[in-house]
């Protein structure tokens, strides 16, 4: 299949290390990249380590990758085009853009190897600092924080669209456990929703309307206690610095199963939603930080 005709070409300004994930058929390459959407997000003031507000506040972050320096080596692995359907896109799916943020691109005709071809994903998993993977274990409480830019082309859907997941490498039950979802309740109502996804009924931890958050940098903060009966707090702060969602849930199923929990970022969505909601799009992340409470 051909690439989208409306894509804008741009030159990558940050040189990043290549990272070949076990689930990806080819390494991420350097060079001129093609965008899955023509918009470029405006710059945002970075959050300096130790200056976070709310539940993710910390003075000693264990994970604080610098995109221009760490590149994709900040993650344990990448997951995209696992059926190797579009090898020419492999250098475009997850990139460093502008030297200060990560860009996750996805196309309407992408397909993942799971689900019988009914879903697609562009995700990065795990946290690596100075070559060492950080592992979230039972009984531990972790604070995660990052900034995120959701464009108008990334829609809430009637089926699942996860833009954050917590999973583990265990074959017993890999999850997802806690997720951040983009949901659609009606033709005019979309929601950013943090969920205890592995609990019965996948209850909401906290939520806020999606529309006002689009096309601006927002801050997301998680406080996660790992365990079969753990807990999760989710906070979302808009570009004006106002807290628009803040909720906590206990009894959250978030076990390490003798392995460890690791976060995943990106776009993982079902294509069984309305075709009008499955567009060529992207998602941006910057200022990642993680610490033990």
C-alpha positions as CSV (number, residue, x, y, z in Angstrom):
1,X,0.0,0.0,0.0
2,X,1.1,3.6,-0.7
3,X,2.1,6.1,2.0
4,X,-0.5,8.8,2.9
5,X,-0.5,11.4,0.2
6,X,-0.7,14.4,2.6
7,X,2.4,13.6,4.6
8,X,4.9,16.3,5.3
9,X,8.6,15.6,4.9
10,X,11.0,16.8,7.6
11,X,14.6,16.2,8.6
12,X,15.3,14.8,12.0
13,X,17.5,17.2,13.9
14,X,18.5,14.8,16.7
15,X,20.8,11.9,16.1
16,X,19.5,8.9,18.1
17,X,20.8,5.4,18.8
18,X,19.2,2.6,16.9
19,X,17.2,0.1,18.9
20,X,16.1,-3.3,17.4
21,X,13.2,-4.7,19.4
22,X,12.6,-8.4,19.4
23,X,9.1,-7.9,18.2
24,X,10.1,-5.6,15.3
25,X,11.4,-7.1,12.1
26,X,13.9,-4.3,11.4
27,X,15.9,-1.8,13.4
28,X,14.9,1.9,13.7
29,X,17.0,3.8,11.2
30,X,18.3,7.3,11.0
31,X,17.6,9.8,8.2
32,X,14.8,11.8,6.7
33,X,11.5,10.9,8.3
34,X,7.9,11.1,7.0
35,X,5.2,12.4,9.2
36,X,1.8,10.6,9.6
37,X,0.2,14.0,10.1
38,X,1.2,17.4,8.9
39,X,1.0,19.3,12.1
40,X,4.1,20.0,14.2
41,X,3.4,20.7,17.9
42,X,4.4,24.0,19.4
43,X,7.2,24.1,21.9
44,X,6.5,23.7,25.6
45,X,8.4,24.6,28.6
46,X,10.2,21.5,29.9
47,X,9.6,20.2,33.4
48,X,12.9,20.1,35.2
49,X,13.7,17.0,37.3
50,X,12.6,17.6,40.9
51,X,10.1,20.3,40.0
52,X,6.9,18.2,39.5
53,X,3.8,19.0,41.3
54,X,1.2,16.6,42.8
55,X,1.6,12.8,43.3
56,X,4.6,12.4,41.0
57,X,6.8,15.0,42.8
58,X,10.3,13.8,43.4
59,X,13.8,15.1,43.8
60,X,15.6,12.0,42.6
61,X,14.0,10.6,39.4
62,X,15.3,7.2,38.5
63,X,14.3,7.6,34.9
64,X,14.5,10.9,33.1
65,X,15.6,10.3,29.5
66,X,16.8,13.1,27.3
67,X,15.5,12.4,23.7
68,X,18.4,14.1,22.0
69,X,20.9,12.1,24.0
70,X,19.2,8.8,24.9
71,X,17.1,8.4,21.8
72,X,15.1,5.2,21.6
73,X,17.5,3.5,24.0
74,X,15.4,5.0,26.7
75,X,13.0,2.1,26.2
76,X,13.3,-1.6,26.5
77,X,11.7,-2.3,23.2
78,X,9.5,-1.0,20.4
79,X,6.4,-2.6,18.9
80,X,5.1,-1.7,15.5
81,X,4.3,-3.5,12.2
82,X,5.0,-6.9,13.7
83,X,3.8,-8.6,10.6
84,X,6.4,-6.6,8.5
85,X,3.7,-5.3,6.2
86,X,5.2,-1.9,5.7
87,X,9.0,-2.2,6.1
88,X,9.6,1.2,4.4
89,X,7.8,2.8,7.4
90,X,10.0,1.2,10.1
91,X,12.1,4.3,10.4
92,X,9.0,6.5,10.8
93,X,6.9,4.8,13.5
94,X,8.8,6.1,16.6
95,X,11.3,8.9,16.3
96,X,12.9,11.8,18.1
97,X,11.5,15.0,16.8
98,X,12.9,18.5,17.3
99,X,15.5,17.0,19.8
100,X,13.2,17.3,22.8
101,X,10.2,14.9,22.3
102,X,9.2,11.5,21.0
103,X,6.8,11.2,18.2
104,X,4.7,8.0,17.7
105,X,3.1,7.8,14.2
106,X,0.4,5.4,13.1
107,X,-1.4,4.9,9.8
108,X,-5.0,3.9,9.1
109,X,-3.9,0.7,7.2
110,X,-1.5,-0.5,9.9
111,X,-2.3,-4.0,11.4
112,X,-0.8,-5.8,14.4
113,X,0.0,-9.5,14.6
114,X,-2.5,-10.0,17.4
115,X,-6.3,-10.1,17.3
116,X,-6.6,-11.7,13.9
117,X,-5.8,-8.4,12.2
118,X,-8.5,-6.3,14.1
119,X,-6.1,-3.9,15.8
120,X,-3.0,-1.8,15.3
121,X,-0.2,-0.5,17.5
122,X,2.8,1.8,17.7
123,X,4.2,1.5,21.2
124,X,7.4,1.7,23.2
125,X,7.7,-0.4,26.4
126,X,9.7,-0.2,29.5
127,X,12.1,2.3,31.1
128,X,15.9,2.2,30.6
129,X,18.3,4.5,32.4
130,X,22.0,4.3,31.7
131,X,21.5,0.9,30.1
132,X,19.5,-0.6,33.0
133,X,15.8,-1.5,32.8
134,X,13.8,-0.3,35.7
135,X,11.4,-2.9,37.1
136,X,8.2,-2.1,39.1
137,X,7.7,-5.0,41.7
138,X,5.0,-6.1,44.0
139,X,4.8,-3.9,47.1
140,X,6.5,-0.9,45.5
141,X,4.9,2.4,44.8
142,X,6.1,4.3,41.7
143,X,5.5,7.9,40.5
144,X,5.4,8.4,36.7
145,X,5.1,11.7,35.0
146,X,5.2,13.0,31.4
147,X,3.9,15.6,29.1
148,X,1.7,14.5,26.2
149,X,0.3,16.2,23.0
150,X,-2.9,14.8,21.5
151,X,-3.7,16.1,18.0
152,X,-7.1,16.6,16.6
153,X,-6.6,13.6,14.3
154,X,-6.4,11.1,17.3
155,X,-9.9,10.3,18.2
156,X,-11.7,8.6,21.0
157,X,-13.2,5.3,19.8
158,X,-16.1,3.0,20.7
159,X,-13.7,0.1,21.0
160,X,-10.4,0.2,22.8
161,X,-7.8,2.9,22.2
162,X,-5.0,2.7,24.8
163,X,-2.4,5.5,24.9
164,X,-0.7,4.1,28.1
165,X,-0.7,0.6,29.4
166,X,0.9,-1.3,32.3
167,X,1.8,-4.9,31.5
168,X,4.4,-7.5,32.5
169,X,6.5,-10.0,30.5
170,X,4.9,-13.0,32.4
171,X,3.0,-15.5,30.3
172,X,0.6,-16.1,33.2
173,X,-1.2,-12.8,32.7
174,X,0.5,-10.1,30.8
175,X,-2.3,-7.5,31.3
176,X,-3.1,-4.7,30.5
177,X,-3.7,-3.8,34.1
178,X,-4.0,0.0,34.4
179,X,-4.5,1.9,31.1
180,X,-5.2,5.4,29.8
181,X,-7.8,5.3,27.1
182,X,-9.5,7.6,24.5
183,X,-13.2,6.7,24.5
184,X,-16.1,7.8,22.5
185,X,-19.5,8.0,24.2
186,X,-21.4,9.6,21.3
187,X,-20.8,11.5,18.1
188,X,-20.0,14.6,20.1
189,X,-18.5,13.2,23.3
190,X,-15.0,11.9,23.7
191,X,-13.2,11.3,27.0
192,X,-9.6,10.8,28.3
193,X,-10.1,8.0,30.8
194,X,-7.8,6.3,33.3
195,X,-9.0,2.8,34.0
196,X,-8.3,-0.2,36.3
197,X,-8.5,-2.3,33.1
198,X,-7.9,-5.7,34.6
199,X,-10.6,-5.2,37.4
200,X,-14.1,-6.5,36.7
201,X,-15.8,-4.0,34.5
202,X,-12.6,-2.0,33.9
203,X,-13.8,0.8,36.2
204,X,-12.7,4.4,35.7
205,X,-10.1,5.9,38.0
206,X,-10.5,9.4,36.7
207,X,-11.6,11.0,33.5
208,X,-12.0,14.3,31.7
209,X,-13.4,15.5,28.4
210,X,-10.9,15.0,25.6
211,X,-11.8,17.9,23.4
212,X,-10.3,20.8,25.5
213,X,-7.0,18.9,25.8
214,X,-6.3,18.6,22.1
215,X,-3.5,20.4,20.3
216,X,-1.7,21.5,23.5
217,X,0.9,20.0,25.9
218,X,-0.8,18.5,28.9
219,X,0.8,16.8,32.0
220,X,0.0,13.3,33.1
221,X,0.9,11.9,36.5
222,X,0.5,8.4,37.9
223,X,1.1,6.9,41.3
224,X,1.0,3.2,41.1
225,X,1.3,0.6,43.9
226,X,2.1,-2.8,42.4
227,X,0.4,-5.9,43.6
228,X,-2.7,-8.2,43.1
229,X,-4.6,-5.7,45.2
230,X,-2.6,-2.5,44.4
231,X,-3.7,1.1,43.9
232,X,-3.6,3.8,41.2
233,X,-3.9,7.5,41.2
234,X,-4.2,9.5,38.0
235,X,-3.8,13.3,37.6
236,X,-4.1,15.3,34.4
237,X,-3.1,19.0,34.2
238,X,-4.0,21.1,31.2
239,X,-1.8,23.5,29.4
240,X,-3.0,26.3,31.6
241,X,-1.8,24.5,34.7
242,X,-5.3,23.5,35.9
243,X,-5.9,20.1,37.3
244,X,-8.8,18.7,35.2
245,X,-8.8,15.1,36.5
246,X,-7.6,13.6,39.8
247,X,-8.8,10.2,41.0
248,X,-7.6,7.3,43.1
249,X,-8.7,3.7,43.2
250,X,-7.6,0.9,45.6
251,X,-7.9,-2.8,45.1
252,X,-6.4,-2.4,41.6
253,X,-5.2,-5.6,39.9
254,X,-1.6,-4.7,39.1
255,X,0.5,-7.8,39.9
256,X,4.1,-8.6,38.8
257,X,3.5,-12.4,38.7
258,X,7.0,-13.0,39.7
259,X,8.3,-10.9,36.9
260,X,7.8,-7.1,36.9
261,X,5.4,-4.4,35.7
262,X,6.5,-2.0,32.9
263,X,4.7,0.9,31.3
264,X,4.0,1.2,27.6
265,X,3.3,4.4,25.7
266,X,1.9,5.0,22.2
267,X,-1.2,4.1,20.3
268,X,-2.9,0.7,20.5
269,X,-6.4,0.6,19.1
270,X,-9.1,-1.6,17.6
271,X,-10.0,-0.9,14.0
272,X,-13.6,-2.1,14.7
273,X,-14.6,1.4,15.7
274,X,-16.1,3.8,13.2
275,X,-13.8,4.2,10.2
276,X,-14.0,8.0,10.7
277,X,-12.2,7.6,14.0
278,X,-9.3,5.5,12.6
279,X,-7.2,8.1,10.9
280,X,-3.5,8.6,10.0
281,X,-2.3,10.3,13.2
282,X,0.4,10.6,15.9
283,X,1.0,11.2,19.6
284,X,3.9,13.2,21.2
285,X,5.6,12.6,24.6
286,X,8.3,14.6,26.4
287,X,9.7,15.1,29.9
288,X,9.4,11.5,31.1
289,X,10.2,11.0,34.7
290,X,9.8,8.0,37.1
291,X,10.8,7.5,40.7
292,X,10.1,5.2,43.7
293,X,7.9,6.8,46.4
